[in-house]
Amino acid sequence: MPTYDYVCQDCGQVFSLQASVSEYSKGLQPTCPYCGSKKVVRTFSSIHVMSSRNQGGPGWGGCCGPSAGPGCCG
């Protein structure tokens, strides 16, 4: 289930909400869990992408480790 990030226009708090795509497409109307305001705006957050391919460095497919080949980590 996707997570949608919002910021409250009244209190400035940022919060996340999990909802199905169909709930969101039907016009999800979230309420701020901190102050109860309905004046919230969806924000975009960064995403985490993992790759199974070896890209030649730490954080790219687990190159550095017990089975790392020569030149893999530097």
DOLO-360947 format. One record per atom (N, C-alpha, C, O): atom name; residue number from 1; residue in one letter; x, y, z. Coordinates in nm, 4 decimals. Layout:
N
{atome=CA, num=NUM, residu=A, X=X, Y=Y, Z=Z} $
...
This chain:
74
{atome=N, num=1, residu=M, X=0.0845, Y=-0.1167, Z=0.0000} $
{atome=CA, num=1, residu=M, X=0.0000, Y=0.0000, Z=0.0000} $
{atome=C, num=1, residu=M, X=0.0897, Y=0.1239, Z=0.0000} $
{atome=O, num=1, residu=M, X=0.1812, Y=0.1336, Z=0.0818} $
{atome=N, num=2, residu=P, X=0.0652, Y=0.2170, Z=-0.0891} $
{atome=CA, num=2, residu=P, X=0.1486, Y=0.3382, Z=-0.0971} $
{atome=C, num=2, residu=P, X=0.1358, Y=0.4267, Z=0.0263} $
{atome=O, num=2, residu=P, X=0.0338, Y=0.4271, Z=0.0953} $
{atome=N, num=3, residu=T, X=0.2421, Y=0.5010, Z=0.0512} $
{atome=CA, num=3, residu=T, X=0.2433, Y=0.5997, Z=0.1585} $
{atome=C, num=3, residu=T, X=0.2444, Y=0.7377, Z=0.0951} $
{atome=O, num=3, residu=T, X=0.3269, Y=0.7666, Z=0.0084} $
{atome=N, num=4, residu=Y, X=0.1528, Y=0.8222, Z=0.1385} $
{atome=CA, num=4, residu=Y, X=0.1414, Y=0.9572, Z=0.0877} $
{atome=C, num=4, residu=Y, X=0.1843, Y=1.0541, Z=0.1975} $
{atome=O, num=4, residu=Y, X=0.1423, Y=1.0401, Z=0.3124} $
{atome=N, num=5, residu=D, X=0.2671, Y=1.1516, Z=0.1635} $
{atome=CA, num=5, residu=D, X=0.3172, Y=1.2495, Z=0.2594} $
{atome=C, num=5, residu=D, X=0.2405, Y=1.3804, Z=0.2439} $
{atome=O, num=5, residu=D, X=0.2126, Y=1.4253, Z=0.1327} $
{atome=N, num=6, residu=Y, X=0.2074, Y=1.4403, Z=0.3579} $
{atome=CA, num=6, residu=Y, X=0.1320, Y=1.5647, Z=0.3606} $
{atome=C, num=6, residu=Y, X=0.1968, Y=1.6638, Z=0.4551} $
{atome=O, num=6, residu=Y, X=0.2706, Y=1.6251, Z=0.5457} $
{atome=N, num=7, residu=V, X=0.1690, Y=1.7927, Z=0.4337} $
{atome=CA, num=7, residu=V, X=0.2084, Y=1.8977, Z=0.5275} $
{atome=C, num=7, residu=V, X=0.0821, Y=1.9775, Z=0.5601} $
{atome=O, num=7, residu=V, X=0.0031, Y=2.0107, Z=0.4717} $
{atome=N, num=8, residu=C, X=0.0652, Y=2.0070, Z=0.6878} $
{atome=CA, num=8, residu=C, X=-0.0515, Y=2.0825, Z=0.7330} $
{atome=C, num=8, residu=C, X=-0.0267, Y=2.2311, Z=0.7116} $
{atome=O, num=8, residu=C, X=0.0778, Y=2.2834, Z=0.7505} $
{atome=N, num=9, residu=Q, X=-0.1223, Y=2.2986, Z=0.6501} $
{atome=CA, num=9, residu=Q, X=-0.1103, Y=2.4415, Z=0.6233} $
{atome=C, num=9, residu=Q, X=-0.1366, Y=2.5259, Z=0.7485} $
{atome=O, num=9, residu=Q, X=-0.1012, Y=2.6437, Z=0.7518} $
{atome=N, num=10, residu=D, X=-0.1981, Y=2.4668, Z=0.8510} $
{atome=CA, num=10, residu=D, X=-0.2257, Y=2.5409, Z=0.9740} $
{atome=C, num=10, residu=D, X=-0.1119, Y=2.5305, Z=1.0755} $
{atome=O, num=10, residu=D, X=-0.0665, Y=2.6322, Z=1.1278} $
{atome=N, num=11, residu=C, X=-0.0651, Y=2.4076, Z=1.1039} $
{atome=CA, num=11, residu=C, X=0.0368, Y=2.3922, Z=1.2083} $
{atome=C, num=11, residu=C, X=0.1763, Y=2.3632, Z=1.1532} $
{atome=O, num=11, residu=C, X=0.2740, Y=2.3687, Z=1.2279} $
{atome=N, num=12, residu=G, X=0.1872, Y=2.3321, Z=1.0221} $
{atome=CA, num=12, residu=G, X=0.3173, Y=2.3092, Z=0.9604} $
{atome=C, num=12, residu=G, X=0.3752, Y=2.1700, Z=0.9794} $
{atome=O, num=12, residu=G, X=0.4856, Y=2.1423, Z=0.9324} $
{atome=N, num=13, residu=Q, X=0.3028, Y=2.0822, Z=1.0475} $
{atome=CA, num=13, residu=Q, X=0.3538, Y=1.9470, Z=1.0707} $
{atome=C, num=13, residu=Q, X=0.3470, Y=1.8649, Z=0.9421} $
{atome=O, num=13, residu=Q, X=0.2561, Y=1.8806, Z=0.8606} $
{atome=N, num=14, residu=V, X=0.4459, Y=1.7770, Z=0.9265} $
{atome=CA, num=14, residu=V, X=0.4508, Y=1.6845, Z=0.8134} $
{atome=C, num=14, residu=V, X=0.4094, Y=1.5477, Z=0.8662} $
{atome=O, num=14, residu=V, X=0.4538, Y=1.5058, Z=0.9731} $
{atome=N, num=15, residu=F, X=0.3242, Y=1.4782, Z=0.7910} $
{atome=CA, num=15, residu=F, X=0.2814, Y=1.3451, Z=0.8326} $
{atome=C, num=15, residu=F, X=0.2612, Y=1.2566, Z=0.7107} $
{atome=O, num=15, residu=F, X=0.2459, Y=1.3054, Z=0.5987} $
{atome=N, num=16, residu=S, X=0.2613, Y=1.1269, Z=0.7337} $
{atome=CA, num=16, residu=S, X=0.2432, Y=1.0282, Z=0.6276} $
{atome=C, num=16, residu=S, X=0.1133, Y=0.9527, Z=0.6499} $
{atome=O, num=16, residu=S, X=0.0679, Y=0.9363, Z=0.7631} $
{atome=N, num=17, residu=L, X=0.0549, Y=0.9075, Z=0.5410} $
{atome=CA, num=17, residu=L, X=-0.0702, Y=0.8348, Z=0.5462} $
{atome=C, num=17, residu=L, X=-0.0631, Y=0.7196, Z=0.4471} $
{atome=O, num=17, residu=L, X=-0.0289, Y=0.7398, Z=0.3306} $
{atome=N, num=18, residu=Q, X=-0.0951, Y=0.5990, Z=0.4925} $
{atome=CA, num=18, residu=Q, X=-0.1006, Y=0.4852, Z=0.4020} $
{atome=C, num=18, residu=Q, X=-0.2437, Y=0.4696, Z=0.3525} $
{atome=O, num=18, residu=Q, X=-0.3381, Y=0.4673, Z=0.4315} $
{atome=N, num=19, residu=A, X=-0.2583, Y=0.4590, Z=0.2217} $
{atome=CA, num=19, residu=A, X=-0.3907, Y=0.4423, Z=0.1619} $
{atome=C, num=19, residu=A, X=-0.3742, Y=0.3687, Z=0.0300} $
{atome=O, num=19, residu=A, X=-0.2702, Y=0.3785, Z=-0.0352} $
{atome=N, num=20, residu=S, X=-0.4756, Y=0.2963, Z=-0.0081} $
{atome=CA, num=20, residu=S, X=-0.4698, Y=0.2262, Z=-0.1364} $
{atome=C, num=20, residu=S, X=-0.4782, Y=0.3284, Z=-0.2500} $
{atome=O, num=20, residu=S, X=-0.5208, Y=0.4422, Z=-0.2305} $
{atome=N, num=21, residu=V, X=-0.4373, Y=0.2855, Z=-0.3668} $
{atome=CA, num=21, residu=V, X=-0.4433, Y=0.3719, Z=-0.4843} $
{atome=C, num=21, residu=V, X=-0.5894, Y=0.4069, Z=-0.5143} $
{atome=O, num=21, residu=V, X=-0.6190, Y=0.5198, Z=-0.5533} $
{atome=N, num=22, residu=S, X=-0.6802, Y=0.3114, Z=-0.4965} $
{atome=CA, num=22, residu=S, X=-0.8218, Y=0.3398, Z=-0.5231} $
{atome=C, num=22, residu=S, X=-0.8776, Y=0.4411, Z=-0.4225} $
{atome=O, num=22, residu=S, X=-0.9578, Y=0.5265, Z=-0.4603} $
{atome=N, num=23, residu=E, X=-0.8366, Y=0.4331, Z=-0.2946} $
{atome=CA, num=23, residu=E, X=-0.8792, Y=0.5332, Z=-0.1964} $
{atome=C, num=23, residu=E, X=-0.8310, Y=0.6718, Z=-0.2372} $
{atome=O, num=23, residu=E, X=-0.9056, Y=0.7695, Z=-0.2307} $
{atome=N, num=24, residu=Y, X=-0.7046, Y=0.6786, Z=-0.2795} $
{atome=CA, num=24, residu=Y, X=-0.6476, Y=0.8075, Z=-0.3191} $
{atome=C, num=24, residu=Y, X=-0.7186, Y=0.8625, Z=-0.4433} $
{atome=O, num=24, residu=Y, X=-0.7495, Y=0.9815, Z=-0.4498} $
{atome=N, num=25, residu=S, X=-0.7441, Y=0.7762, Z=-0.5408} $
{atome=CA, num=25, residu=S, X=-0.8066, Y=0.8228, Z=-0.6652} $
{atome=C, num=25, residu=S, X=-0.9525, Y=0.8638, Z=-0.6447} $
{atome=O, num=25, residu=S, X=-1.0070, Y=0.9393, Z=-0.7253} $
{atome=N, num=26, residu=K, X=-1.0159, Y=0.8154, Z=-0.5386} $
{atome=CA, num=26, residu=K, X=-1.1541, Y=0.8549, Z=-0.5081} $
{atome=C, num=26, residu=K, X=-1.1611, Y=0.9885, Z=-0.4356} $
{atome=O, num=26, residu=K, X=-1.2702, Y=1.0344, Z=-0.4018} $
{atome=N, num=27, residu=G, X=-1.0458, Y=1.0521, Z=-0.4107} $
{atome=CA, num=27, residu=G, X=-1.0459, Y=1.1843, Z=-0.3483} $
{atome=C, num=27, residu=G, X=-1.0221, Y=1.1813, Z=-0.1989} $
{atome=O, num=27, residu=G, X=-1.0966, Y=1.2425, Z=-0.1223} $
{atome=N, num=28, residu=L, X=-0.9201, Y=1.1116, Z=-0.1578} $
{atome=CA, num=28, residu=L, X=-0.8835, Y=1.1022, Z=-0.0166} $
{atome=C, num=28, residu=L, X=-0.8728, Y=1.2417, Z=0.0446} $
{atome=O, num=28, residu=L, X=-0.8044, Y=1.3280, Z=-0.0104} $
{atome=N, num=29, residu=Q, X=-0.9388, Y=1.2647, Z=0.1568} $
{atome=CA, num=29, residu=Q, X=-0.9388, Y=1.3943, Z=0.2251} $
{atome=C, num=29, residu=Q, X=-0.8793, Y=1.3761, Z=0.3652} $
{atome=O, num=29, residu=Q, X=-0.9538, Y=1.3626, Z=0.4622} $
{atome=N, num=30, residu=P, X=-0.7458, Y=1.3755, Z=0.3770} $
{atome=CA, num=30, residu=P, X=-0.6843, Y=1.3512, Z=0.5082} $
{atome=C, num=30, residu=P, X=-0.7019, Y=1.4689, Z=0.6035} $
{atome=O, num=30, residu=P, X=-0.7216, Y=1.5832, Z=0.5622} $
{atome=N, num=31, residu=T, X=-0.6940, Y=1.4372, Z=0.7312} $
{atome=CA, num=31, residu=T, X=-0.7000, Y=1.5357, Z=0.8384} $
{atome=C, num=31, residu=T, X=-0.5669, Y=1.5329, Z=0.9122} $
{atome=O, num=31, residu=T, X=-0.5121, Y=1.4251, Z=0.9352} $
{atome=N, num=32, residu=C, X=-0.5141, Y=1.6479, Z=0.9497} $
{atome=CA, num=32, residu=C, X=-0.3882, Y=1.6550, Z=1.0230} $
{atome=C, num=32, residu=C, X=-0.4041, Y=1.5845, Z=1.1580} $
{atome=O, num=32, residu=C, X=-0.4932, Y=1.6187, Z=1.2358} $
{atome=N, num=33, residu=P, X=-0.3174, Y=1.4853, Z=1.1860} $
{atome=CA, num=33, residu=P, X=-0.3282, Y=1.4148, Z=1.3143} $
{atome=C, num=33, residu=P, X=-0.2810, Y=1.4984, Z=1.4331} $
{atome=O, num=33, residu=P, X=-0.3031, Y=1.4595, Z=1.5477} $
{atome=N, num=34, residu=Y, X=-0.2169, Y=1.6117, Z=1.4083} $
{atome=CA, num=34, residu=Y, X=-0.1649, Y=1.6962, Z=1.5160} $
{atome=C, num=34, residu=Y, X=-0.2651, Y=1.8022, Z=1.5609} $
{atome=O, num=34, residu=Y, X=-0.2822, Y=1.8249, Z=1.6807} $
{atome=N, num=35, residu=C, X=-0.3321, Y=1.8680, Z=1.4640} $
{atome=CA, num=35, residu=C, X=-0.4228, Y=1.9768, Z=1.5019} $
{atome=C, num=35, residu=C, X=-0.5657, Y=1.9569, Z=1.4525} $
{atome=O, num=35, residu=C, X=-0.6549, Y=2.0337, Z=1.4884} $
{atome=N, num=36, residu=G, X=-0.5882, Y=1.8534, Z=1.3697} $
{atome=CA, num=36, residu=G, X=-0.7227, Y=1.8254, Z=1.3213} $
{atome=C, num=36, residu=G, X=-0.7650, Y=1.9048, Z=1.1985} $
{atome=O, num=36, residu=G, X=-0.8787, Y=1.8920, Z=1.1532} $
{atome=N, num=37, residu=S, X=-0.6767, Y=1.9856, Z=1.1448} $
{atome=CA, num=37, residu=S, X=-0.7101, Y=2.0687, Z=1.0292} $
{atome=C, num=37, residu=S, X=-0.7278, Y=1.9843, Z=0.9028} $
{atome=O, num=37, residu=S, X=-0.6627, Y=1.8812, Z=0.8855} $
{atome=N, num=38, residu=K, X=-0.8157, Y=2.0295, Z=0.8168} $
{atome=CA, num=38, residu=K, X=-0.8335, Y=1.9658, Z=0.6857} $
{atome=C, num=38, residu=K, X=-0.7530, Y=2.0387, Z=0.5784} $
{atome=O, num=38, residu=K, X=-0.7559, Y=1.9995, Z=0.4617} $
{atome=N, num=39, residu=K, X=-0.6810, Y=2.1445, Z=0.6167} $
{atome=CA, num=39, residu=K, X=-0.5996, Y=2.2207, Z=0.5223} $
{atome=C, num=39, residu=K, X=-0.4628, Y=2.1536, Z=0.5105} $
{atome=O, num=39, residu=K, X=-0.3644, Y=2.2007, Z=0.5676} $
{atome=N, num=40, residu=V, X=-0.4578, Y=2.0447, Z=0.4367} $
{atome=CA, num=40, residu=V, X=-0.3328, Y=1.9710, Z=0.4168} $
{atome=C, num=40, residu=V, X=-0.3011, Y=1.9632, Z=0.2688} $
{atome=O, num=40, residu=V, X=-0.3914, Y=1.9587, Z=0.1853} $
{atome=N, num=41, residu=V, X=-0.1736, Y=1.9615, Z=0.2367} $
{atome=CA, num=41, residu=V, X=-0.1269, Y=1.9569, Z=0.0988} $
{atome=C, num=41, residu=V, X=-0.0322, Y=1.8388, Z=0.0843} $
{atome=O, num=41, residu=V, X=0.0556, Y=1.8179, Z=0.1680} $
{atome=N, num=42, residu=R, X=-0.0500, Y=1.7629, Z=-0.0207} $
{atome=CA, num=42, residu=R, X=0.0384, Y=1.6500, Z=-0.0455} $
{atome=C, num=42, residu=R, X=0.1757, Y=1.7003, Z=-0.0875} $
{atome=O, num=42, residu=R, X=0.1873, Y=1.7925, Z=-0.1682} $
{atome=N, num=43, residu=T, X=0.2794, Y=1.6387, Z=-0.0319} $
{atome=CA, num=43, residu=T, X=0.4169, Y=1.6720, Z=-0.0677} $
{atome=C, num=43, residu=T, X=0.4806, Y=1.5512, Z=-0.1323} $
{atome=O, num=43, residu=T, X=0.4277, Y=1.4403, Z=-0.1237} $
{atome=N, num=44, residu=F, X=0.5914, Y=1.5715, Z=-0.1956} $
{atome=CA, num=44, residu=F, X=0.6643, Y=1.4620, Z=-0.2570} $
{atome=C, num=44, residu=F, X=0.7906, Y=1.4371, Z=-0.1775} $
{atome=O, num=44, residu=F, X=0.8650, Y=1.5299, Z=-0.1459} $
{atome=N, num=45, residu=S, X=0.8141, Y=1.3121, Z=-0.1458} $
{atome=CA, num=45, residu=S, X=0.9320, Y=1.2755, Z=-0.0694} $
{atome=C, num=45, residu=S, X=1.0244, Y=1.1932, Z=-0.1576} $
{atome=O, num=45, residu=S, X=0.9864, Y=1.1490, Z=-0.2661} $
{atome=N, num=46, residu=S, X=1.1455, Y=1.1737, Z=-0.1093} $
{atome=CA, num=46, residu=S, X=1.2402, Y=1.0937, Z=-0.1855} $
{atome=C, num=46, residu=S, X=1.2005, Y=0.9470, Z=-0.1764} $
{atome=O, num=46, residu=S, X=1.1301, Y=0.9058, Z=-0.0842} $
{atome=N, num=47, residu=I, X=1.2461, Y=0.8700, Z=-0.2725} $
{atome=CA, num=47, residu=I, X=1.2191, Y=0.7270, Z=-0.2719} $
{atome=C, num=47, residu=I, X=1.3509, Y=0.6531, Z=-0.2614} $
{atome=O, num=47, residu=I, X=1.4561, Y=0.7067, Z=-0.2962} $
{atome=N, num=48, residu=H, X=1.3450, Y=0.5318, Z=-0.2142} $
{atome=CA, num=48, residu=H, X=1.4641, Y=0.4491, Z=-0.2010} $
{atome=C, num=48, residu=H, X=1.4599, Y=0.3429, Z=-0.3097} $
{atome=O, num=48, residu=H, X=1.3650, Y=0.2647, Z=-0.3172} $
{atome=N, num=49, residu=V, X=1.5607, Y=0.3401, Z=-0.3925} $
{atome=CA, num=49, residu=V, X=1.5665, Y=0.2447, Z=-0.5016} $
{atome=C, num=49, residu=V, X=1.6860, Y=0.1541, Z=-0.4805} $
{atome=O, num=49, residu=V, X=1.7976, Y=0.2012, Z=-0.4581} $
{atome=N, num=50, residu=M, X=1.6627, Y=0.0248, Z=-0.4876} $
{atome=CA, num=50, residu=M, X=1.7713, Y=-0.0719, Z=-0.4728} $
{atome=C, num=50, residu=M, X=1.7951, Y=-0.1389, Z=-0.6066} $
{atome=O, num=50, residu=M, X=1.7023, Y=-0.1584, Z=-0.6851} $
{atome=N, num=51, residu=S, X=1.9176, Y=-0.1733, Z=-0.6313} $
{atome=CA, num=51, residu=S, X=1.9531, Y=-0.2395, Z=-0.7558} $
{atome=C, num=51, residu=S, X=2.0208, Y=-0.3711, Z=-0.7249} $
{atome=O, num=51, residu=S, X=2.0980, Y=-0.3811, Z=-0.6296} $
{atome=N, num=52, residu=S, X=1.9924, Y=-0.4708, Z=-0.8044} $
{atome=CA, num=52, residu=S, X=2.0589, Y=-0.5992, Z=-0.7858} $
{atome=C, num=52, residu=S, X=2.1854, Y=-0.6078, Z=-0.8715} $
{atome=O, num=52, residu=S, X=2.2630, Y=-0.7026, Z=-0.8588} $
{atome=N, num=53, residu=R, X=2.2057, Y=-0.5100, Z=-0.9576} $
{atome=CA, num=53, residu=R, X=2.3252, Y=-0.5082, Z=-1.0418} $
{atome=C, num=53, residu=R, X=2.4427, Y=-0.4513, Z=-0.9649} $
{atome=O, num=53, residu=R, X=2.4254, Y=-0.3605, Z=-0.8836} $
{atome=N, num=54, residu=N, X=2.5610, Y=-0.5028, Z=-0.9892} $
{atome=CA, num=54, residu=N, X=2.6827, Y=-0.4537, Z=-0.9256} $
{atome=C, num=54, residu=N, X=2.7278, Y=-0.3288, Z=-1.0001} $
{atome=O, num=54, residu=N, X=2.7667, Y=-0.3369, Z=-1.1166} $
{atome=N, num=55, residu=Q, X=2.7229, Y=-0.2145, Z=-0.9348} $
{atome=CA, num=55, residu=Q, X=2.7597, Y=-0.0876, Z=-0.9969} $
{atome=C, num=55, residu=Q, X=2.9010, Y=-0.0442, Z=-0.9601} $
{atome=O, num=55, residu=Q, X=2.9440, Y=0.0641, Z=-0.9998} $
{atome=N, num=56, residu=G, X=2.9739, Y=-0.1262, Z=-0.8853} $
{atome=CA, num=56, residu=G, X=3.1139, Y=-0.0949, Z=-0.8589} $
{atome=C, num=56, residu=G, X=3.1421, Y=-0.0095, Z=-0.7382} $
{atome=O, num=56, residu=G, X=3.2467, Y=0.0553, Z=-0.7335} $
{atome=N, num=57, residu=G, X=3.0561, Y=-0.0060, Z=-0.6425} $
{atome=CA, num=57, residu=G, X=3.0842, Y=0.0729, Z=-0.5238} $
{atome=C, num=57, residu=G, X=2.9909, Y=0.0392, Z=-0.4110} $
{atome=O, num=57, residu=G, X=2.8898, Y=-0.0279, Z=-0.4314} $
{atome=N, num=58, residu=P, X=3.0238, Y=0.0856, Z=-0.2906} $
{atome=CA, num=58, residu=P, X=2.9381, Y=0.0583, Z=-0.1766} $
{atome=C, num=58, residu=P, X=2.7982, Y=0.1148, Z=-0.1978} $
{atome=O, num=58, residu=P, X=2.7825, Y=0.2241, Z=-0.2523} $
{atome=N, num=59, residu=G, X=2.6978, Y=0.0411, Z=-0.1552} $
{atome=CA, num=59, residu=G, X=2.5609, Y=0.0858, Z=-0.1708} $
{atome=C, num=59, residu=G, X=2.5009, Y=0.0520, Z=-0.3063} $
{atome=O, num=59, residu=G, X=2.3829, Y=0.0782, Z=-0.3295} $
{atome=N, num=60, residu=W, X=2.5775, Y=-0.0039, Z=-0.3933} $
{atome=CA, num=60, residu=W, X=2.5294, Y=-0.0418, Z=-0.5258} $
{atome=C, num=60, residu=W, X=2.5393, Y=-0.1921, Z=-0.5418} $
{atome=O, num=60, residu=W, X=2.6357, Y=-0.2420, Z=-0.5998} $
{atome=N, num=61, residu=G, X=2.4427, Y=-0.2636, Z=-0.4922} $
{atome=CA, num=61, residu=G, X=2.4378, Y=-0.4076, Z=-0.5132} $
{atome=C, num=61, residu=G, X=2.5265, Y=-0.4860, Z=-0.4184} $
{atome=O, num=61, residu=G, X=2.5515, Y=-0.6036, Z=-0.4447} $
{atome=N, num=62, residu=G, X=2.5747, Y=-0.4289, Z=-0.3116} $
{atome=CA, num=62, residu=G, X=2.6507, Y=-0.5025, Z=-0.2123} $
{atome=C, num=62, residu=G, X=2.7893, Y=-0.5399, Z=-0.2577} $
{atome=O, num=62, residu=G, X=2.8348, Y=-0.6503, Z=-0.2279} $
{atome=N, num=63, residu=C, X=2.8575, Y=-0.4542, Z=-0.3275} $
{atome=CA, num=63, residu=C, X=2.9893, Y=-0.4847, Z=-0.3810} $
{atome=C, num=63, residu=C, X=3.0901, Y=-0.5145, Z=-0.2710} $
{atome=O, num=63, residu=C, X=3.1620, Y=-0.6141, Z=-0.2796} $
{atome=N, num=64, residu=C, X=3.0972, Y=-0.4317, Z=-0.1688} $
{atome=CA, num=64, residu=C, X=3.1940, Y=-0.4528, Z=-0.0614} $
{atome=C, num=64, residu=C, X=3.1417, Y=-0.5581, Z=0.0345} $
{atome=O, num=64, residu=C, X=3.0316, Y=-0.5448, Z=0.0880} $
{atome=N, num=65, residu=G, X=3.2175, Y=-0.6591, Z=0.0555} $
{atome=CA, num=65, residu=G, X=3.1762, Y=-0.7653, Z=0.1467} $
{atome=C, num=65, residu=G, X=3.2733, Y=-0.8806, Z=0.1378} $
{atome=O, num=65, residu=G, X=3.3764, Y=-0.8704, Z=0.0714} $
{atome=N, num=66, residu=P, X=3.2416, Y=-0.9901, Z=0.2040} $
{atome=CA, num=66, residu=P, X=3.3336, Y=-1.1038, Z=0.2086} $
{atome=C, num=66, residu=P, X=3.3675, Y=-1.1608, Z=0.0706} $
{atome=O, num=66, residu=P, X=3.4772, Y=-1.2130, Z=0.0509} $
{atome=N, num=67, residu=S, X=3.2748, Y=-1.1515, Z=-0.0246} $
{atome=CA, num=67, residu=S, X=3.3013, Y=-1.2102, Z=-0.1566} $
{atome=C, num=67, residu=S, X=3.3366, Y=-1.1054, Z=-0.2608} $
{atome=O, num=67, residu=S, X=3.3316, Y=-1.1341, Z=-0.3804} $
{atome=N, num=68, residu=A, X=3.3722, Y=-0.9847, Z=-0.2187} $
{atome=CA, num=68, residu=A, X=3.4044, Y=-0.8769, Z=-0.3135} $
{atome=C, num=68, residu=A, X=3.5326, Y=-0.9090, Z=-0.3893} $
{atome=O, num=68, residu=A, X=3.6286, Y=-0.9607, Z=-0.3322} $
{atome=N, num=69, residu=G, X=3.5329, Y=-0.8784, Z=-0.5159} $
{atome=CA, num=69, residu=G, X=3.6489, Y=-0.9036, Z=-0.5990} $
{atome=C, num=69, residu=G, X=3.7525, Y=-0.7929, Z=-0.5879} $
{atome=O, num=69, residu=G, X=3.7280, Y=-0.6915, Z=-0.5224} $
{atome=N, num=70, residu=P, X=3.8686, Y=-0.8111, Z=-0.6514} $
{atome=CA, num=70, residu=P, X=3.9741, Y=-0.7098, Z=-0.6456} $
{atome=C, num=70, residu=P, X=3.9292, Y=-0.5790, Z=-0.7091} $
{atome=O, num=70, residu=P, X=3.8672, Y=-0.5793, Z=-0.8154} $
{atome=N, num=71, residu=G, X=3.9601, Y=-0.4679, Z=-0.6443} $
{atome=CA, num=71, residu=G, X=3.9261, Y=-0.3363, Z=-0.6973} $
{atome=C, num=71, residu=G, X=3.7828, Y=-0.2960, Z=-0.6758} $
{atome=O, num=71, residu=G, X=3.7416, Y=-0.1881, Z=-0.7185} $
{atome=N, num=72, residu=C, X=3.7067, Y=-0.3795, Z=-0.6110} $
{atome=CA, num=72, residu=C, X=3.5636, Y=-0.3517, Z=-0.5931} $
{atome=C, num=72, residu=C, X=3.5404, Y=-0.2350, Z=-0.4980} $
{atome=O, num=72, residu=C, X=3.4520, Y=-0.1530, Z=-0.5224} $
{atome=N, num=73, residu=C, X=3.6163, Y=-0.2260, Z=-0.3924} $
{atome=CA, num=73, residu=C, X=3.5893, Y=-0.1247, Z=-0.2886} $
{atome=C, num=73, residu=C, X=3.6862, Y=-0.0084, Z=-0.2917} $
{atome=O, num=73, residu=C, X=3.7081, Y=0.0553, Z=-0.1887} $
{atome=N, num=74, residu=G, X=3.7412, Y=0.0194, Z=-0.3989} $
{atome=CA, num=74, residu=G, X=3.8264, Y=0.1362, Z=-0.3978} $
{atome=C, num=74, residu=G, X=3.9365, Y=0.1252, Z=-0.4910} $
{atome=O, num=74, residu=G, X=4.0179, Y=0.2169, Z=-0.5016} $
